Amino acid sequence: MTAQTPPPSESPAPGFRRGRRVADEMTPDYLAFVESANAAERAGDAETALAYHRGVPMFHRSAHSVVLRQLAGLADEMTPWVWARWAAYQCTRTEDPGTEAAEIVRAALGCAVELFHQDDLTAAYDAGGDPVRVIARAAGEDWAFHQLCTYEFGGLAEFLDSFATARLEHECGLAQEWVGARMGGYRLESSGPAGLVVRDLADDRMVSLLDLGAHVHAGLDGWLIGRLVPSGTEPTLMFDTRPLPVNEQTARRCADDGAPAAWVAALDDAFNEGRLDRSILFSEDRELVTDVPCLGLVERGTPRPALAQTMHQLAQGRDEVGRASLRILRAAGEGSLGELDAAYVAAAVVNPHAWGEAERLAMPGRAVTWRRWAELVPDPARGRLLRLARRAEREGEAA
């Protein structure tokens, strides 16, 4: 099955997520591609989903294509928590008309927009702009919408019960354990060679977490809200997605109030009282394999004098994330990064562009270096770093 030969389809036009302009440009063939991409993704076949997705010209630079490309490259390296994150991600995109899942998505989005983005809607109306852009941005980038849809409105449970098929259904046992996870308040205590440790404010206990780079979101004071869920590995817990940086009052309120949606009121009050800015809800990246955002890789992997130009080129569509990731891997192999950069190295090695070029970094004598990095990060990054180490050993034997 290829992106050039999709089966016929009577799929309706894509929903509010893609906006009016894209919907107006969709032809019957493109609609068939969308339907086939959705079916492949729900079956756990990212490679086929990506092929169909790329068949729609308007999607070439979409954030979703970035997600699919990364997952397609990891088809044989997926961990249980990556499968679970993928399912949670998909449930926020399930807009099939006439289904309970679509109603959940719309209800959660309406709630998020009404609570947190009403001012933006009003401004769009007053300026004669398109309010659909506000809604579409919330659907794609708003942390609160994703959380509401996945958990409080039951999107993840509905997706797993009604839409996951084939390999995805088989691999999503861990995702079932995530259903019903509660929002909590935390304080980042440490992140580094000893792993990621947070203080659970509900009972003042220290909790070791799978370290995917969540510390980059913690801000200066380290107060966070998020959901701890089973990881399927060691350590046994992790954040379901990037945690949200907040102030102490908001974190403690989320920890102390056991009501399922107490965090919504806590955030709403914090925004209305000026203790937090609503911009913290938005992120163009919905990272699944790491908690390090793409822009974080660009900033870490780009020399300071070149950063402004690099950001400009990124805005123009150039793959500066892949280039920065490759520079990070090169520095890691040369030994010029410290252990505190482990999350960036892990994020870099699962970047499709960087991994495609990484074998030339497996030089003789670097096996020990790559193995040291592998000890600091979880799979799938660990497995790739070990592959670099083995390649370096072979290169050394052949030299």
N, C-alpha and C positions, 0 to 999 in steps of 0.2 A: 504494500500500500504506500503510495507516494503522495506528495502534495499536489502533483499534477493530475492525478486521476481519482478524485474523490467520488463517492457514489452520489446519486441524486439525493436531494433533500428538500423538504418543505419547511425547513427551520425558520422561525420568525426572526425578524431583525434583532440584532443585539440590543440589550436594554440600555438603561440610563448610564451605565458605567462607561460606555464608549462615546457618549455624547451624540448630539444630533448630526453633526457634520459627517461623522463616520457612518452612522446609520443611513444617511441619505446616499452615501457612495457605495453601499453594499449591493452587489449584484447577486443573482441566484447562485452563481458559482462560488462567490466568496462566502455566502451563507452556508453553502455545503461544506466548505473548508472549515468554518467555525464549528459546525455541528460535529464534523469528524474529529477535529482537534479536541473538543470537549470529551467525546467518547473515548479517545485514546488516553487522555489524561486521567479520566476516571477509572480506566483499566490499569493505570500505573505504567503506561508506555510513554515516557516523556519524549523519546526520540521521534516517534510517529506524530505525537501532538505538536512538536516543534516544526516538523515538516509541513503539516497542514497550516499551522499558525503563520509560517513564513509565506504561505501562498496568498495571504491577504496583504497587499502593499501597504495599507494604512497601519498595519501592526508592526512594520519592520523595526521601529525604534521603541516599541512598547516595553514597559517594565516587565510585563508578563513574558515576553520573549527572552529576556535576560534570565528569568527564573527557569524557564524550560530548557534553555541552553545549558545551564549549569547542571540541572538534574539529568539531562540526556547524557552528559559526559560521565555521570556517576552511576549509570544503570546497574553495574555489577558491584558497586561499592556502598550501596545505601545501607544505613543503619536503621534500627527500629525507630529511633527518634526523628530521623529525617523523613521516614514514611509518615509518621504521625504529624509532623509539621506540614507536610505536603497536603495531607487530608484536611487539616485545619485551614490551610490557605485556600484550598478549593471550595470549602463550604461557604466562604464569603463571596464566591464568584458564581454560585449556582442560581441562575436566574430563569430557569426553564418555566415558561408560562403555564399556569394552572397547577403548579406543584406547591406542596407545603414548604419546600426549601426556598422557592422564590418569595413566598409570603414572609418567611423568616428574614430573608435578606432585606426586603423592602421595609419591614417593620423596624428592624434594627437600625437601618440607615435613616429612616424617618426620625427615630428617637435620637440618634447621634446628632443629626442636623438641627433638630429642634432645640436640643440642650446646649450644644456647643458652637453652632455655626449660624445661628439666626441672624447675627449682625452682618455676616458676610452675605447672606441671602438678601437682606434689606438693602445693603449697599449696592448689590448687583442690580436689583430692581430700580433703585433711585438713579443709578448711572445709565440705565437703559441697556445694561449688559445681559448676558445669558445666565440665569440662575442655575441652569443645568450644569454649568461648569463647576459651580460650588458643590453640587451634589456629587458629580463625577469625581471630583478631587477627594471628597470625603470617602467615597466608596473605595478608591484606590489607595489612599494614603493615611487615613485616619485610624490611629491605634484604638481609639474608643469604639469606633464602629466595628472593627475586627473582633474586639473582645466581646462586645455585646452580641454580635451575630453568632460567634462560635460557641459561647457559653450561656449567657443569660437567656437568649432567645432559642437556644437548642439547635443551632445550625450544624454543629459537628455531629451530634447524635443523628440528626435527620439525614445528613449526607452519608454517613457510614451505613445507615439502615437502608437507604433508598437509591444511592447513586454509585457507591464504590463497587467495582466489579473486578473480576479476573485477579491479576497479581496484586493490585492495590487492596482489594478486599482481603486477600490472604495475608498481606503484610501489616495490616492495620490493627492487630491485637493490642498494641501499646496505645494507639489512639483511643480505643474504647476505654482505657483506664484514665484518659484525660478528661472525659466527659464528667462534668460536675466539679471540676477543679475550682477552688475559691481564690479570689483575689486577696493578696496579703500585703503587708507593709514591711519593709526591710531596710537595713543599713549595711552598706558594703563595708566589710572589715578588712579584707585583703584579696589580692589577686596577683598571682605570680607563680613561681616554681612550686609553691605549696598548694596551688589550686585556688579556686574561687570560693570565698567564705563570706556568708552574709549572716547578720543577726536578725532572727525572726522576732519582730517587735511584739507579736502576740504573746509569746511566752519567754522572751529574752534568752533564747538559746541560739548557739552557733550552728549553722548548717553549711556543710560542704556541698558545692554544686558542680555539675559538669561545666567546665569553663570554655565557653564559646566566644568569649570577648564581651560579655555583658558589662564589664567594668567601664567600657568606653562611653556608656550612657549614664554613668552615675553622677556626673557633675562634680563640683568641688566638695560638696558635703556628704555625698554618698547615700542620700535618702531615695528609696525606690519603691514603686508598687509593681506587682506582677503576680503571676501564678506559678507555683512550684508544682511540677508534674513528674511522674516517673520517667527516667531516662532510658531504661532498658540496659544500662551498663553501670560502670562505676565512675564517679559517685552516682548514687541511685536517684538523685533529684536534679532537676534543671529548670530554667525558666522556659515556659512554653514558646515564647517569642521574646523579642527584646523587652526588657523592663522599662518602665517610664520613670524618668527623673522627676522628683517632686520635692517639696519642702518637708521639714520634719512634721509639722502639724498634719499635713495630708497623709503622710505615711503612717503616722500613729493612729489616725482616725480609721484608715482602712484596716489596720491591724486589730483595733479594739472593737469595731462594729462587725458582728458576725453575719449580718444580713447579706444575702447574695449580691445585691446591687448597691451596697453602701458606698463603694468606691465611686459610683456615678455622682452621688450627691456630694461626696468629698471633693471631687474634681470641680464640679459645678460651683461650689462655694469658693474654692480656691481661685478660680478664674474670675468670678464676680467680685471678689474682694481684692483682686490685684496681687495675690500672693504667687500666682503662677500665670504664665502667658500661654494662651491657647496654641501657639505655634509648636509647643512640645508634642502635641498629638500627631503632627504630620511628619512623615518620612517617605521620600520617594522610593526607598529601598524596603522591600519586604523580604528580608534575608531568611532563608531556610536552613542553610548548611553552616551558617556562622551568625554571630550577633554583631560582627564588625561591619558597619555600613560601607557601601562602595566608596563614598566620599572620604571615609576614614582611611581606606587603602590609598586613595590618591594623595591625601595630605601626608600620610606617613611615608609613602614611597616616592615622593617628589621633592627634589632639592628646593629649599625655600625661595631662592631667587627665580625659579622657573614656575612656581605654583600659580601665579596669576595667569600666565600664558597657557598653562596646562588646563586650568579651569575653563578658560575661554574655548580651548579646543574641545574640551569635553562637552560644553554647551552646543558646539557646532556638530556634534555627533561622532567625534573620533573616540576610539576605545582607549581612553586614558586610564580606565580602571585596570584593564589587562596589562597595559604597559607598566603601570605603577606596581602591580602585583609581581611582574617579572623582576623589576628592580629590587623589590623586597626579598624575593627568593635568592637573587644573586648576592645581595648583602648578607643574607643568612648563611649561604654556602661559604662565603668568604670569611665568616666569623666576625663581621662588623656590627652585628646586632646582639643585644643582650636578651636574657631569658624573659624579661618583662614584655618583649615583643612577640612572644609565642603565639598569641591570638592572631596577630597580623600575619605571621608566617603561615599559620593554619588556614586563614582566609585566603591568602595568596595562592597556596598550593591547590586549592579547589577551584580557583578561577580558571575557566576554560582556556583563555588565551595563554595565561602564564603556564599552565600545565602542558599545553601543546608545545611550548618552547623549553620546558624544564629539563628534558633529558640531556641537553647540551651543558647543563650545570653539574651533571654527575661526573665530575672529573676525578681522575685517580687521586687518592689521598683524602677525599672528602667524605668517605663512608662514615667515619666516626662522627663528623659534624652533623650529617643528616640523621644518624641514629640518635644523637643527643636531642635534636629538635623533635624527633618522633616521640621521645619519652615524655615530652612536655604537652602534647596535644592529643585529643581523642580522634578516633576514626570518624569520617573517612580520611581526614588529613593525615593521621598517623600512618595509614597504609600507604599513602602516596609518598610520604617522606621515606618510609622504609624501602620503597621501590627505588627511589633515588640512591639510597645507600647501597642496595644490591647492585645497581647499575655502576656505581662508582667502584665497587669491589671488582666487578668484571673488567672494567676499564683498566684498573690497576694490574690485574692478572695478565691482561693482554699486552700491557706496555712493555 
